[in-house]
Amino acid sequence: MDWISPVSTLAGAVVGVSSALLAERIRWRRDQEKEGVQTRRVVYSEFLMALSRGHSDMRTVVFRSDGATDDRLYADLHQALDGSGIWRLRQSLSLTASAEIIELAVKACRALTDMRDGLVADPDLRGDAYFQVRAGLWRENAHLREAMRRDLGMNGLPDPEVGHYRFPGAS
């Protein structure tokens, strides 16, 4: 019976070490998840700001384009969109976001390029064509923000803009 004490000591040591390793693994996974959420939050915020910057910079180009040639307006609008950083950040999303977020980001980028192309064709910020493409951008942006909020585990009321888009003649 002298062998029982060393075996039980060994078994206790194995259980203790195993428990410590398991606890450390769980803690590591939790830390990895927190880091992943923080990384996504930063990339999502930067992407949404680039969408906004692209829209704002294109509006500024149109406001300042009085008498500009079609070629100059075309170049300036392309530069405004490219200068927003949207394409670089779109690549960052592809490394950090889910397939759903990437799909919605692509739709938002397409809405922004539709706006650019629409402003090249008709640079009237008070016209129906602009209001239509702007509403499309806002719609895609709102859906993207909601998906990002869900992905980040944010609770609370949904984005108030989802489903409410301002079209020409709307108050």
C-alpha positions as a printed Julia matrix, in Angstrom:
171×3 Matrix{Float64}:
   0.0    0.0     0.0
   2.99   2.3     0.01
   2.5    2.89   -3.69
  -0.95   4.55   -3.26
   0.43   7.79   -1.82
   2.85   8.53   -4.72
   0.19   7.62   -7.31
  -2.42   9.85   -5.7
   0.15  12.64   -5.46
   0.97  12.18   -9.14
  -2.73  12.1   -10.07
  -3.31  15.27   -8.06
  -0.39  16.97   -9.81
  -1.72  15.94  -13.24
  -5.2   17.24  -12.38
  -3.75  20.49  -10.99
  -1.52  21.14  -14.0
  -4.31  20.21  -16.42
  -6.7   22.59  -14.66
  -4.16  25.41  -14.78
  -3.5   24.81  -18.49
  -7.21  24.71  -19.25
  -7.82  27.94  -17.31
  -4.93  29.62  -19.13
  -6.3   28.47  -22.5
  -9.74  29.87  -21.66
  -8.21  33.17  -20.54
  -6.11  33.33  -23.75
  -9.17  32.74  -25.94
 -11.13  35.43  -24.1
  -8.23  37.89  -24.53
  -7.99  37.01  -28.23
 -11.71  37.65  -28.68
 -11.49  41.01  -26.89
  -8.55  41.99  -29.08
 -10.44  40.91  -32.2
 -13.48  42.97  -31.24
 -11.3   46.01  -30.57
  -9.51  45.6   -33.91
 -12.82  45.3   -35.76
 -14.21  48.33  -33.91
 -11.26  50.45  -35.09
 -11.43  49.18  -38.7
 -15.22  49.6   -38.81
 -15.02  53.16  -37.46
 -12.3   54.13  -39.92
 -14.22  52.6   -42.82
 -17.43  54.43  -41.92
 -15.53  57.7   -41.55
 -13.95  57.16  -44.98
 -17.42  56.65  -46.48
 -18.52  59.91  -44.92
 -15.33  61.68  -46.01
 -15.75  60.45  -49.58
 -19.29  61.81  -49.71
 -18.34  65.1   -48.1
 -15.26  65.61  -50.26
 -17.24  64.95  -53.44
 -19.84  67.52  -52.37
 -17.04  70.0   -51.76
 -15.67  69.38  -55.25
 -19.08  70.09  -56.78
 -19.53  73.26  -54.68
 -16.14  74.52  -55.84
 -16.44  73.41  -59.47
 -18.22  76.45  -60.79
 -17.25  76.6   -64.45
 -14.92  73.59  -64.33
 -14.6   71.51  -67.47
 -16.16  68.06  -67.54
 -12.69  66.51  -67.55
 -11.62  68.58  -64.51
 -14.8   67.7   -62.6
 -14.35  64.03  -63.48
 -10.75  64.06  -62.23
 -11.55  66.0   -59.07
 -14.45  63.75  -58.12
 -12.33  60.64  -58.65
  -9.55  62.17  -56.57
 -11.99  63.09  -53.79
 -13.24  59.52  -53.57
  -9.78  57.96  -53.86
  -8.38  60.42  -51.32
 -10.96  59.38  -48.72
  -9.02  56.17  -48.07
 -12.07  54.03  -48.73
 -10.27  51.54  -50.97
  -7.41  50.97  -48.51
  -9.86  50.51  -45.65
 -12.0   48.2   -47.78
  -8.95  45.92  -47.92
  -8.58  46.11  -44.13
 -12.18  44.98  -43.8
 -11.42  41.93  -45.89
  -8.93  40.83  -43.22
 -11.06  41.5   -40.16
 -14.75  41.34  -41.02
 -17.27  38.6   -41.62
 -18.61  37.8   -45.08
 -21.84  39.66  -44.23
 -19.97  42.85  -43.31
 -17.79  42.64  -46.42
 -20.84  42.21  -48.65
 -22.54  45.22  -47.07
 -19.32  47.27  -47.33
 -19.11  46.44  -51.03
 -22.7   47.67  -51.45
 -21.87  50.88  -49.59
 -18.78  51.42  -51.77
 -20.88  50.79  -54.87
 -23.42  53.37  -53.66
 -20.6   55.87  -53.15
 -19.17  55.24  -56.63
 -22.71  55.54  -58.05
 -22.87  58.94  -56.36
 -19.53  59.94  -57.89
 -20.63  58.81  -61.35
 -23.96  60.59  -60.91
 -22.22  63.82  -59.95
 -19.96  63.55  -62.99
 -23.04  63.26  -65.2
 -25.14  65.86  -63.34
 -23.3   67.96  -60.73
 -26.47  69.43  -59.23
 -26.58  68.85  -55.46
 -30.18  70.07  -55.35
 -31.49  67.82  -58.11
 -33.53  64.66  -57.91
 -30.72  62.52  -59.31
 -28.4   63.51  -56.45
 -31.1   62.95  -53.82
 -31.76  59.47  -55.2
 -28.1   58.38  -55.09
 -27.65  60.01  -51.69
 -30.62  58.07  -50.33
 -29.07  54.88  -51.72
 -25.79  55.66  -50.0
 -27.51  56.4   -46.69
 -29.53  53.2   -46.94
 -26.47  51.03  -47.57
 -24.48  52.88  -44.92
 -27.24  52.39  -42.32
 -27.5   48.66  -43.06
 -23.72  48.34  -42.81
 -23.64  50.19  -39.47
 -26.37  47.93  -38.05
 -24.49  44.79  -39.08
 -21.29  46.19  -37.58
 -23.09  46.97  -34.33
 -24.42  43.43  -34.14
 -20.98  42.0   -34.89
 -19.46  44.06  -32.07
 -22.15  42.9   -29.66
 -23.57  46.38  -29.18
 -26.98  46.41  -27.57
 -29.54  49.11  -27.6
 -32.0   50.6   -29.99
 -31.42  50.1   -33.7
 -29.97  52.88  -35.81
 -32.83  55.38  -36.28
 -31.84  55.96  -39.92
 -32.5   52.35  -40.96
 -35.64  52.44  -43.07
 -35.89  56.25  -43.07
 -34.24  57.82  -46.09
 -34.77  61.33  -47.33
 -35.93  61.5   -50.92
 -36.71  64.65  -52.88
 -39.79  66.37  -51.55
 -39.63  64.56  -48.23
 -39.53  66.63  -45.1
